[in-house]
Amino acid sequence: MSAARYTPWMRRFHWAIAWFIVFALVLIEVKGWFPRGSASRTAVKWGHMQFGIAVLLLMVPRLLVRLRHAAPPITPEPPRWQALLSKLVHLALYLLAFAVPLLGVTMMFIAGKPWNLLGLPLPVLATPNPDLAHAIEDIHETIGNVLMWLAIAHVAAALFHHFVQRDDTLLRMLPGKRNRFR
């Protein structure tokens, strides 16, 4: 198998963004465990927003690094249809990783409710539009679910490549200096 791997920065961005998406999804799913208006529910929603904004902020340099460095080749080379499907899934993941948090930020801006990034107040629309904010929230939630399922499929495909096809797809993106899972 090839020793070619993604650049260290690409791997760092990949895993940080992956974990932040997981944390944001987990937090928004557990939000319902707490009563409306409770401090716990507010804290969980705040954490969800912080991880979402972090994803958005990390996606910009990740995209720049990815545009600068080509993906390392997979060894052995996968069938053409898998390579094409991989490109489409990665494009969708990139688009959704931008779109979901952007919609969340837009929703908060339009809702007119106070919000912040690590304690720094963020702007709100002078004249809130709750109906539009709710519509955007519905879209945010729907494509957030699409992102979650596509990410699960992405993980499943990486594991399939590693354990069934026995290529180096997964090894190229694993963190650390050397691959422990050969």
C-alpha positions as a Python dict, from the first residue, in 0.01 Angstrom:
ca = {
    (1, 'M'): (0, 0, 0),
    (2, 'S'): (99, 358, -61),
    (3, 'A'): (238, 569, 219),
    (4, 'A'): (72, 880, 71),
    (5, 'R'): (-139, 1070, 322),
    (6, 'Y'): (-326, 1395, 342),
    (7, 'T'): (-123, 1687, 472),
    (8, 'P'): (-106, 1722, 851),
    (9, 'W'): (-320, 2037, 839),
    (10, 'M'): (-581, 1867, 623),
    (11, 'R'): (-602, 1580, 872),
    (12, 'R'): (-624, 1822, 1166),
    (13, 'F'): (-905, 2020, 1003),
    (14, 'H'): (-1087, 1701, 904),
    (15, 'W'): (-1090, 1553, 1254),
    (16, 'A'): (-1159, 1881, 1435),
    (17, 'I'): (-1454, 1957, 1206),
    (18, 'A'): (-1580, 1599, 1227),
    (19, 'W'): (-1578, 1608, 1609),
    (20, 'F'): (-1734, 1956, 1621),
    (21, 'I'): (-2016, 1837, 1394),
    (22, 'V'): (-2069, 1535, 1619),
    (23, 'F'): (-2073, 1755, 1930),
    (24, 'A'): (-2318, 2002, 1771),
    (25, 'L'): (-2549, 1717, 1667),
    (26, 'V'): (-2536, 1547, 2006),
    (27, 'L'): (-2607, 1873, 2187),
    (28, 'I'): (-2908, 1961, 1974),
    (29, 'E'): (-3045, 1607, 2016),
    (30, 'V'): (-3015, 1618, 2397),
    (31, 'K'): (-3169, 1967, 2416),
    (32, 'G'): (-3514, 1806, 2448),
    (33, 'W'): (-3410, 1633, 2770),
    (34, 'F'): (-3430, 1966, 2951),
    (35, 'P'): (-3739, 2178, 3026),
    (36, 'R'): (-3802, 2482, 2807),
    (37, 'G'): (-3652, 2794, 2955),
    (38, 'S'): (-3420, 2603, 3189),
    (39, 'A'): (-3057, 2704, 3232),
    (40, 'S'): (-2949, 2356, 3120),
    (41, 'R'): (-3144, 2377, 2795),
    (42, 'T'): (-3004, 2726, 2731),
    (43, 'A'): (-2649, 2601, 2794),
    (44, 'V'): (-2697, 2306, 2558),
    (45, 'K'): (-2830, 2534, 2282),
    (46, 'W'): (-2540, 2774, 2342),
    (47, 'G'): (-2291, 2485, 2308),
    (48, 'H'): (-2462, 2372, 1987),
    (49, 'M'): (-2420, 2722, 1842),
    (50, 'Q'): (-2056, 2746, 1950),
    (51, 'F'): (-1966, 2418, 1780),
    (52, 'G'): (-2163, 2518, 1470),
    (53, 'I'): (-1980, 2849, 1442),
    (54, 'A'): (-1649, 2669, 1500),
    (55, 'V'): (-1730, 2436, 1208),
    (56, 'L'): (-1799, 2735, 986),
    (57, 'L'): (-1479, 2912, 1091),
    (58, 'L'): (-1267, 2599, 1036),
    (59, 'M'): (-1421, 2518, 697),
    (60, 'V'): (-1266, 2828, 538),
    (61, 'P'): (-901, 2734, 603),
    (62, 'R'): (-983, 2368, 539),
    (63, 'L'): (-1116, 2454, 194),
    (64, 'L'): (-808, 2667, 123),
    (65, 'V'): (-574, 2384, 227),
    (66, 'R'): (-774, 2135, 19),
    (67, 'L'): (-763, 2359, -289),
    (68, 'R'): (-387, 2392, -250),
    (69, 'H'): (-312, 2021, -198),
    (70, 'A'): (-451, 1738, -409),
    (71, 'A'): (-591, 1430, -241),
    (72, 'P'): (-330, 1156, -219),
    (73, 'P'): (-395, 856, -444),
    (74, 'I'): (-577, 553, -308),
    (75, 'T'): (-383, 229, -333),
    (76, 'P'): (-496, 8, -490),
    (77, 'E'): (-695, 240, -713),
    (78, 'P'): (-1072, 201, -665),
    (79, 'P'): (-1315, 144, -952),
    (80, 'R'): (-1406, 457, -1147),
    (81, 'W'): (-1764, 462, -1014),
    (82, 'Q'): (-1635, 466, -654),
    (83, 'A'): (-1398, 752, -730),
    (84, 'L'): (-1682, 953, -886),
    (85, 'L'): (-1920, 876, -598),
    (86, 'S'): (-1648, 975, -351),
    (87, 'K'): (-1604, 1312, -521),
    (88, 'L'): (-1979, 1375, -512),
    (89, 'V'): (-2009, 1280, -145),
    (90, 'H'): (-1711, 1498, -51),
    (91, 'L'): (-1858, 1791, -244),
    (92, 'A'): (-2190, 1744, -65),
    (93, 'L'): (-2016, 1721, 274),
    (94, 'Y'): (-1826, 2044, 207),
    (95, 'L'): (-2139, 2225, 91),
    (96, 'L'): (-2342, 2105, 390),
    (97, 'A'): (-2062, 2183, 637),
    (98, 'F'): (-2085, 2544, 515),
    (99, 'A'): (-2461, 2563, 462),
    (100, 'V'): (-2582, 2419, 794),
    (101, 'P'): (-2393, 2663, 1020),
    (102, 'L'): (-2454, 2954, 780),
    (103, 'L'): (-2827, 2889, 805),
    (104, 'G'): (-2798, 2869, 1183),
    (105, 'V'): (-2617, 3203, 1195),
    (106, 'T'): (-2873, 3356, 957),
    (107, 'M'): (-3159, 3226, 1170),
    (108, 'M'): (-3012, 3377, 1487),
    (109, 'F'): (-2951, 3711, 1312),
    (110, 'I'): (-3308, 3726, 1178),
    (111, 'A'): (-3469, 3601, 1503),
    (112, 'G'): (-3349, 3913, 1683),
    (113, 'K'): (-3261, 3721, 1999),
    (114, 'P'): (-2931, 3796, 2171),
    (115, 'W'): (-2656, 3546, 2093),
    (116, 'N'): (-2280, 3533, 2116),
    (117, 'L'): (-1958, 3364, 2018),
    (118, 'L'): (-1767, 3269, 2333),
    (119, 'G'): (-1925, 3561, 2516),
    (120, 'L'): (-1876, 3818, 2237),
    (121, 'P'): (-2218, 3953, 2134),
    (122, 'L'): (-2313, 3894, 1772),
    (123, 'P'): (-2544, 4117, 1567),
    (124, 'V'): (-2920, 4080, 1536),
    (125, 'L'): (-3165, 4223, 1288),
    (126, 'A'): (-3307, 4552, 1413),
    (127, 'T'): (-3659, 4440, 1323),
    (128, 'P'): (-3677, 4065, 1390),
    (129, 'N'): (-3876, 3841, 1159),
    (130, 'P'): (-3981, 3539, 1368),
    (131, 'D'): (-4168, 3370, 1080),
    (132, 'L'): (-3868, 3386, 849),
    (133, 'A'): (-3638, 3277, 1134),
    (134, 'H'): (-3860, 2974, 1196),
    (135, 'A'): (-3863, 2883, 825),
    (136, 'I'): (-3482, 2905, 815),
    (137, 'E'): (-3464, 2696, 1134),
    (138, 'D'): (-3668, 2423, 963),
    (139, 'I'): (-3429, 2421, 666),
    (140, 'H'): (-3129, 2427, 903),
    (141, 'E'): (-3266, 2124, 1088),
    (142, 'T'): (-3351, 1932, 770),
    (143, 'I'): (-3015, 1976, 602),
    (144, 'G'): (-2844, 1920, 937),
    (145, 'N'): (-3007, 1576, 935),
    (146, 'V'): (-2890, 1524, 576),
    (147, 'L'): (-2537, 1617, 688),
    (148, 'M'): (-2558, 1369, 974),
    (149, 'W'): (-2670, 1079, 752),
    (150, 'L'): (-2418, 1165, 480),
    (151, 'A'): (-2140, 1176, 743),
    (152, 'I'): (-2251, 834, 871),
    (153, 'A'): (-2239, 701, 513),
    (154, 'H'): (-1891, 859, 477),
    (155, 'V'): (-1768, 676, 789),
    (156, 'A'): (-1925, 350, 670),
    (157, 'A'): (-1756, 385, 331),
    (158, 'A'): (-1417, 450, 495),
    (159, 'L'): (-1459, 137, 709),
    (160, 'F'): (-1572, -63, 404),
    (161, 'H'): (-1261, 46, 216),
    (162, 'H'): (-1039, -46, 510),
    (163, 'F'): (-1186, -379, 614),
    (164, 'V'): (-1343, -514, 292),
    (165, 'Q'): (-1157, -362, 0),
    (166, 'R'): (-838, -343, 204),
    (167, 'D'): (-713, -24, 42),
    (168, 'D'): (-553, 278, 210),
    (169, 'T'): (-851, 515, 189),
    (170, 'L'): (-888, 538, 567),
    (171, 'L'): (-515, 529, 640),
    (172, 'R'): (-459, 845, 434),
    (173, 'M'): (-670, 1049, 679),
    (174, 'L'): (-587, 895, 1016),
    (175, 'P'): (-428, 1135, 1265),
    (176, 'G'): (-78, 1093, 1397),
    (177, 'K'): (266, 1055, 1246),
    (178, 'R'): (224, 697, 1134),
    (179, 'N'): (-63, 467, 1067),
    (180, 'R'): (-129, 230, 1355),
    (181, 'F'): (-403, 38, 1175),
    (182, 'R'): (-221, -122, 884),
}
